[in-house]
Amino acid sequence: MNCHEFEKHIIDYLEGNLPDGKGQEMAQHLKECDACNTLYSQVAATYRAFDEALVLKTDSGFTEEVMQKTRALHPVKTIKMAKIIQYAAAAIILLFVSLSGGIMIGTQLHQKNMNTETTQETAYYNTLATSFYLRTNDAQSFESYLIEQP
């Protein structure tokens, strides 16, 4: 490993984010190179200084006091469980009624449509049958007559 590669990975080495092989190479280079060892010591000292500066020291009741003041400023609104159950039951009933009504209306429309189509088909076939039987001189069957019709 050379110094340039060491400098490129020094932060990952400090944080322990390197694979085992790479970490061992970094440790070996630190033993062999005084310049990188000095750089490593300086960067590690900077990291420790930041870690110490970021630690907030508070007394034991600080968190609870902040939480109480926050609750006082923004009280939590609670909904009673009975109210939630009422809303859920109303939603279920509304859904059931809507689905039932939709099914009933759809069934009636389908039946009406089927009746109209059936009536039209029946009238058409009756016309064909009448036309066929009026020409009974032919020896053909009614089925072959239907096939020949446009």
Summary of the structure (lengths in Angstrom):
residues: 150
radius of gyration: 44.2
end to end distance: 89.8
largest distance: 120.3
contacts: 283
relative contact order: 0.04
helix: 80%
strand: 0%
